[in-house]
Amino acid sequence: MLYLIIMKTEIDPKTTERAQSFEIWKNAPMPKVTLVKTFDVSRLVRFSRRKGLKINMLMCWCIARAAKDIKEFYMLPMGEKYLKYDQLAINIVVPVKNGGVTLCDIPFSEDLKQFNDDYQRLTQIVHETGEPHNLSDDYMVISTSALPDCEIDAVVSIYAEVFNTPFLAWGKYRRHLFKTQLPISFQFHHAQMDGLEAAKFLNALQAEFKKVNI
């Protein structure tokens, strides 16, 4: 398996469209914002069952597809620095064989089969070994957390400077008469994007859920 070598670069935030927001939010004690949206995941769930694919894998793939054309997802504030990345990855929480959980980074691929293969292979390794799988820091990582055994309305994560990346969380989807719905929490650093970009992403994510089986 061959991946291109992707690099990150440090840029001057004053030269970007985010200059003003960066100055306002870089030293804020709580610079993260959480938005919650209820999604129609009816088609995603049907596709998962028909193809025998894990719903969490499909969720992660759709998240990366929704983010890939939004430039703010490739920019990350880290203290006084602003980092620009060239490629995305998805981070998931994996239960390990001997108890507990750890983290696994999955490189994003436009090709669903490739992404699914990587997802299955890497999560299995992490489950068996109990060791996290971390991609190099040349990937912009979108963090996720799923609680499929519980219907939750929202998740608000704590803020720690080492975890500035966007974060999405969800619980168990909810069946209704004509549709299946799922509330998803989306947390982002305000120096990285504003509400307009966040809303654009959430709208794009709904569109991905609706066209996944096309």
C-alpha positions in Angstrom: 0.0 0.0 0.0 1.4 3.4 -1.0 0.5 6.8 0.3 1.9 10.1 -0.8 4.1 11.9 1.6 2.1 14.8 2.8 3.7 17.8 4.6 2.4 20.5 6.9 3.6 24.0 6.8 3.6 26.8 9.4 2.1 30.0 8.1 1.8 33.5 9.4 -1.8 33.9 10.6 -1.7 37.7 9.7 -1.5 36.7 6.0 -4.7 34.6 6.1 -8.4 35.4 6.1 -8.5 34.2 9.7 -6.1 36.9 11.0 -8.6 38.8 13.1 -10.3 35.7 14.5 -6.9 34.2 15.3 -5.9 37.2 17.4 -9.3 37.2 19.2 -9.4 33.6 20.0 -5.9 32.2 20.2 -5.5 33.0 23.9 -9.2 32.6 24.9 -9.6 30.3 28.0 -12.3 28.4 26.2 -11.9 29.0 22.4 -14.1 26.0 21.3 -17.6 26.3 20.0 -20.1 23.4 19.8 -23.0 23.2 17.4 -25.6 20.4 17.4 -27.7 19.4 14.4 -30.1 16.5 14.0 -29.4 14.6 10.7 -31.5 12.4 8.5 -29.5 9.2 8.3 -32.2 7.0 6.8 -30.3 6.4 3.5 -27.0 5.9 5.3 -28.5 3.2 7.6 -30.1 1.4 4.6 -26.9 1.5 2.7 -25.0 0.1 5.7 -27.3 -2.9 6.0 -27.5 -3.6 2.3 -23.7 -3.6 1.8 -22.8 -5.1 5.1 -20.7 -2.1 6.1 -20.2 -0.7 9.6 -22.3 2.4 10.2 -19.5 4.1 12.1 -17.1 3.6 9.2 -19.6 5.2 6.8 -20.1 8.1 9.2 -16.4 8.8 9.3 -16.1 8.6 5.5 -19.0 11.0 5.1 -17.5 13.4 7.6 -14.2 13.5 5.8 -15.9 13.9 2.4 -18.0 16.8 3.8 -14.8 18.5 5.2 -12.4 17.9 2.2 -13.6 21.0 0.2 -13.7 23.4 3.1 -10.3 25.1 3.4 -10.6 25.9 7.1 -10.4 22.2 7.9 -6.8 22.2 6.7 -5.8 25.1 9.0 -5.1 24.5 12.7 -4.2 27.0 15.5 -1.6 25.8 17.9 -0.7 28.5 20.4 1.0 31.3 18.5 1.3 29.1 15.4 -1.0 28.5 12.5 -0.4 25.2 10.7 -1.6 24.3 7.2 -2.1 20.7 6.2 -2.5 18.9 2.9 -4.5 15.8 3.8 -7.2 14.7 6.2 -7.5 11.8 8.5 -10.2 10.6 10.9 -9.5 9.7 14.5 -11.8 7.1 16.2 -12.0 5.6 19.7 -11.4 1.8 19.6 -12.3 -0.7 22.4 -9.2 -2.8 23.1 -9.1 -6.6 23.6 -8.1 -6.5 27.3 -10.4 -3.7 28.3 -10.4 0.1 28.0 -10.1 2.1 24.8 -7.5 3.8 22.7 -7.3 5.9 19.6 -6.8 5.1 15.9 -6.1 7.4 13.0 -7.6 6.4 9.6 -6.2 8.2 6.5 -9.0 9.6 4.3 -9.5 8.2 0.9 -12.1 9.2 -1.6 -12.4 5.6 -2.5 -14.9 4.0 -0.1 -13.4 0.5 -0.5 -9.9 1.8 0.3 -11.2 3.7 3.3 -13.1 0.7 4.5 -10.1 -1.6 4.1 -7.9 0.8 6.1 -10.6 1.2 8.7 -11.0 -2.5 9.2 -7.3 -3.3 9.2 -6.1 -0.5 11.5 -9.0 -0.8 14.0 -8.3 -4.6 14.3 -4.6 -4.0 14.9 -5.4 -1.4 17.6 -8.0 -3.7 19.2 -5.7 -6.7 19.4 -2.5 -4.8 20.5 -4.1 -2.1 22.7 -1.6 0.3 21.2 -2.9 3.6 19.6 -2.3 4.1 15.8 -1.1 7.7 15.2 -0.4 9.0 11.8 2.4 11.5 11.4 1.5 15.0 12.3 1.5 15.8 8.6 -2.2 14.9 8.6 -5.0 17.2 9.7 -7.0 14.9 12.0 -10.7 15.2 12.6 -11.6 13.5 15.9 -14.8 11.5 16.5 -16.5 9.6 19.3 -19.5 7.3 19.0 -21.7 6.1 21.8 -24.0 3.7 19.9 -25.7 2.2 22.9 -27.2 5.4 24.2 -29.5 8.0 22.6 -27.8 11.3 23.4 -28.8 14.8 22.4 -25.4 16.5 22.5 -21.8 16.1 23.6 -19.7 19.0 24.8 -16.0 18.1 25.0 -13.4 19.6 27.3 -10.8 21.9 25.9 -7.1 21.0 26.1 -4.6 22.9 24.0 -3.1 19.7 22.6 -6.5 18.8 21.2 -7.4 21.7 19.0 -8.7 19.6 16.1 -12.4 19.5 15.1 -14.4 17.0 17.1 -17.7 15.2 16.3 -19.7 13.0 18.6 -22.9 11.1 18.3 -25.0 8.3 20.0 -27.6 5.8 18.9 -29.7 6.8 15.9 -33.4 7.1 16.4 -36.0 5.4 14.2 -39.2 7.2 13.4 -42.1 6.2 11.1 -40.7 7.5 7.9 -37.0 8.4 8.7 -34.1 7.7 10.9 -32.5 10.6 12.7 -29.2 11.2 14.6 -28.1 14.3 16.6 -24.4 15.1 16.0 -22.3 17.5 18.1 -19.6 19.4 16.2 -17.0 21.2 18.2 -14.4 23.5 16.6 -11.7 26.0 17.6 -13.0 29.5 16.9 -9.6 30.6 15.5 -9.9 27.9 12.9 -13.4 28.7 11.6 -16.5 30.8 12.3 -20.1 29.7 12.4 -20.6 30.2 8.7 -17.9 27.7 7.8 -19.2 25.3 10.5 -22.8 25.5 9.1 -21.4 25.0 5.6 -19.8 21.8 6.8 -22.9 20.5 8.6 -25.0 21.1 5.5 -22.4 19.3 3.4 -22.5 16.4 5.9 -26.2 16.1 5.5 -25.8 16.0 1.8 -23.2 13.3 2.0 -25.6 11.2 4.2 -28.3 11.5 1.6 -26.2 10.6 -1.5 -24.0 7.8 0.0 -25.8 5.1 -1.9 -26.0 6.9 -5.2 
